[in-house]
């Protein structure tokens, strides 16, 4: 039998040699001075060798303790080396499930897998909502431990402050937990149904009357009240009947001034479909002037003043309307309603109007068969709208 003293005093030789302890346990002394514990065993007639660590990291008593566990396995016909390997693999798997099942990890994977089809502004807003209201509470929780009751309570708290954000968070959570189910981390989705949320009090964006629209245009023309680039952005929202974000996030590579058209890619559109915008002569003139104002190395039509690599701030045009005294009477998005109201009052072709507004047809069958793009009609309609705006501007009283 070995002793700790004998082990410590064992000197290396030119070749490795063994110091037996009993029961198949021995210490292998290497020429480089390292001392390795080994257990020689036989299972089902086959000889095996198990490494039990090195001295002094594993002392004599600990080596004998490991030997006892291994001999018990051998007596049951189990290879201790294979059993130890399987145990380590199981531990690795448990740890992997623990890490990958963390709410923060699932959120990251889900976000990465779903961001490709979304507009950058949408991705940014979604991440902001998650960072503010979900991760502080849940990031270090295993996703299988999160209950419907606590998710309902969390959403209700957010709803008291921001009902629309709460509705968004519920949708985010549903997608995250469905992703976890698909990944084998869960079997059921604990996210509460929509009915737990208050019904949305939907309000249409207010639209300026024609009289107010003319006065607003004259106010926007006043160079003393805003930067010229901001004035151009507002007027382009009106002239194109596009959504505010589609204009202020626009890039020069999308615009073809020579052919008087603007091709907005699908990833920037609400309906995730590319949108062709015919440009009126007034819109072309504004874009030519804007090209003179914006440095040639800028990608965006309306670069952000703090970070030129980003577009104009989303609230900029709303702030203009408030500053000019039109708060509550209209919004940039409401300009689209003014466009629609005018041409519907003239009983113009509803399909042309809807195409100009980039509305996705609600009737799937009609959308499948009615593939006519109405490009000539849309060009004529937007030019008529631009001329109408000029007339409203001329008829309005000068701004105070």
Buried (B, 14 or more C-beta within 10 A) or exposed (E): EBEEEEBEEBEBEEEEBEBEBEBBBBBBBBEEEEBBBBBBBEBEEEEBEBEBBBBEEBBBEBBBEBBEEBBEBBEEEBBBBEBBEEEEEEEEEEEEBEEBBBBBBBBEBBBEEBBEEBBEBBBEBBBEBBEEBBBEBBBEBBBBEBEBEBBBEBBBEBBEEBBEBBBBBBEBBBBBBBBBBEBEBBEEBBBBEEEBBEEEEEEEEBBBEBEBBBBBBBBBEEEEBBBEBBBBBBBBBBBBBBBBBBBBBBBBEBBEBEEBBBEBBEEBBBEEEBBBBBBBEBBBEBBEEBEEEBEEEEBBBBBBEEEBEBBBBBEBBBEBBEEBEBEEBBBBBBBBBBBBBBBEEEEBEEBBBBBBBBBEBEEEEEEEEEEEEBEEBBBBBBBBBBEBBBEBBEEBEEBE
